[in-house]
Amino acid sequence: MEFNHKSVLLKECIEGLNINPDGIYVDGTLGGAGHSKEILKLLSPKGRLIGIDRDQDALKVAKVRLKDFENVTYVYGNHDDIKEILESLDIDKVDGILLDLGVSSYQIDTEQRGFSYMLNSKLDMRMDIGQSLTAKEIVNTYKEEELARIIYEYGEEKFSRAIARKIVESRNKKEIETTSELVEIIKNAIPHYDKSAGHPAKRTFQAIRIEVNNEIEPLYNTVKNAIECLKPGGRLCVITFHSLEDRAVKNAYNDAVRKMYLS
């Protein structure tokens, strides 16, 4: 399948990074390389881009799309480990960092990745297919209380307890293997769901995806570490897509500002 992903807030991010042509920049979520390509266009041969992604499909596509640029270093890894990654490359500080959080449209639209509640596929939802934990394991092995907590906290789903209960009831009869099975369970758990409010499985799928990929728990420290990796005057741009990400990023920003004024 072709890797299609529209670069969100492209113009705003490039302006926000305030590119120094000879600087070092990190795209911590390389994806389809849309943001990276625009950064590279503004870099001189002395400049450098570090592209990080935990999705090996994304890295393969990025290498093709950025083949005309020689000043790119590709890293198979997680932006949560940005300090260690830069240390391994003998880089102390950088001029700018970009983080485009969440799942890509390619990952959602690729049936075998199991992210979408609109497609019938095996329950997976791994951004990094090299990791062991999958959505199937979470749905079939987590205790009811833990499922309810995840669905409530990460999906902000008011019917979290009912959904968790239905999941456990269903898996006691038969292992839940596909996205379609899970969707039907969720629909049956929600009484008279309001169709105008969006798909009934949307929030639960978001919650399970976040748990699979550990998207929220390390985010505060990821942003904190990214700020510490910047040169004086360096820029960090973070694109968030829901309130959980917003909260973690804003808390890290606010604490960094507070620390700066107290030092």
N, C-alpha and C positions, 0 to 999 in steps of 0.2 A: 504494500500500500504506500502511496506517495505521502511523504511527511509534510502536511500542510498545517501551518500554525501562523496566525496573524499576530504580528508583533504589537502588543498592546502599549499605548502611550509612547510610541516610538519617538516622535518629535520631542515630547516633553522630557523623556529620559536623556536623550542626546543633549538637549539644552541644559538639563540639570547637572549632567556630568561635567560640562564645561571643559571639553577635551583639550588637553595639552598635547600637541602633535608628537612630542618626544616622550610622552609619559607611558606608564604601565597601568593597564586596566584589566579588571577581572569581570567576566560575565559568569556569575556563579550558577546560572541556570541557562546554559547555552541553547538548548532546545533546537529550533529550526534555524538558528543563527541570524535571525532578522536584526536584532539589536546589535549583535557583534559585527555584522557586515557594515552597518552604519558607523560604528566606532572605528573600524579599520579604515574606512574611507577617509577619516579625519586624522589618522595617524601617519607620521612620516616613517621611513624605513627604520629609524632609530626607536620608534615607539614599539610597544609590545602588548599583545592581548593574551590573557590566560582564560581559556574557555573550559568551564567545569560542568559536567553533567553526570548523573548516575544512571541515565538511560543510554545504553550502548547504541541503540538505534539512532538516537539523537546525535551522538558523536559521529557516527558514520555519515549521516546526512550533512552535518556541519562541515566535515572535512571536504566533502564534494562541493558544497556551496561556497566555501571559503578557499578553494584551491588556488585562486589567483593571489592570495596573500601569504607571504612567507614568514611574517612576524607573529605567528599564532602558535601557542602551546596548548595542546588538548589534554585534558585531565579527566580520566574516568574516576569520579569520586563524588562526594557530597559537599555542598556548600557549608554544611555544619562544621566541616573540618578545614575551613579556609586557612586558619593559622598554620596548621600542620602542612597543608598543601603548599603554601607559599614558602615555608621553611625548607621543604624538600626541593624547591626550585631555587634555593639561595636568594630569595627575594625578601627583603626586610619590610619595606613599606611600598604602597602603590598610590597612584593618583586618583583612582576611582574604582568603584565596585557597583555592579548592577545585580539585583536579585528580582527575578520575575517569578513570584511564588505560585503554588498551586499546580494543577494538572494541565497538560497541553491538549489542544483540540485533537492532535494526532493520537495521543494516548486514549482519549475518550472514543474517537471514531474507529480505532483499530479493534475489531471484534474480539480477537484472541487475547487482548489485554484485560478484558473483563471489568472495565471501568464503568460502562454505560448501562443504565437501567432501561435504555431503549433498544438494546441489542441482546440477543440470546447467546450467551457464551459461558465458558467456565468461569467460576468465581476466582479472580486473581487480584487485580488492582495493584500490582507491584510496579513502581516506577523503575526500580532496579530489579530486573528479572534474575539477578544473581543472588538475591536474598532469599531466605527460606520462608519467612512468614507471608501467608497469602490471606485474602479475604475468606476463602473457603475454610481455612483453619480457624480464623476468628469466629465465624458464624457457627461452626460445628463444635468448637471446644470451649469457648469462653463461658463462664458461669452467667446465669441469667442476670444477676445483679450487675456484673461487669458490662455486659452488653447494654443494659439499660443506661448505665452511667455514660458509656461512650456515645451512644446515640443521642442522649440528652445534651452532653457537654460539647461534643464535636459537631452535632447536627442541629442542635437547638430544636429538637423535635419534642413537642408536648406529649405525643403518644408513645414515648420511648419505652415505658414499662410494658404497655400492651404489645408493642412490636417485639420486645425481647421475649416476652412470655410466649407469643406465637412462634417465634423462631425455635425456642426450646421444645415446644410441643411438636413441631413439625420434624425436627431432627431426631427426636426420640422414635419416630416412626420410620424415618428414612433420612440418610445423609443429604444435606442440601448441597447441590453441586453446581447449579447454574444461576446466572443473574435473573433469568425469567422466573425460576422457582422462588427466589428471594423476593422479587417484586410482588408475586401473588400472595406471599405470606404477609408482606407489609400492607397490601391492599385489604386483606381480610382482617388485619388488626386495627385498622383505622375506621371508625364508624362514620359513614356518610361523609367521606372526605370531599372537600370543596375543590372541584376541578379547576376553578378560576385561580386557585392558590398555587397552581403548578403541579407537577407530577408527585404523587404521594410518596414515592420512593426516593425522591431527590435528597432529602436531608439525611436519611439513613445511609444512603450510598456515600454521601460526603463524609459522614462520620466514620464509616468503616474504612474508606480510603485513607483518611487522615491517620487512623490507628495503624493501618498496614505500613504506611510510609513514615510514621513518626514525624508528622509535619509541624506540630505545634509545640510539643514539649521542649525541644532544643532551640526554638526560634529566637527567644530572647537572647540567649547566649550567642547565637549565630550573628545577630545584629550587633551585639556588644563587641564580639571579636572582630567583626568586619570594620567597625569604627576604629578599633585599636590598630588595624592594619593599614590605615590611611596615613599618608604624609600630611604635614600641616597644610591646611587649605584643600585637602582631598575631598572628594564628593562620594556619597553613598546614595543610590537610588533604589528604593524598594517598592515593587508593585504588589499590592495585596488584593484579595478578592472576597474576603468575608471578615466579619467582626473579630473572630478569634485571631486571625493574622494581624489585623489592625492593632488589637490590644497589645500583643506581644511586641510588635515593632515600636509602637508609641511609647511603651514603658521603657524599652531599651534606649530610645532616643532621649526621653526625658531624663533618665538616670545619667546618661552620658553628658547632657548639658549641665545637670546639677553638679556632677563631679568636676566638670571644667571650671565652673564658677567657684567651687570650694577649694580648688587646688591653687 
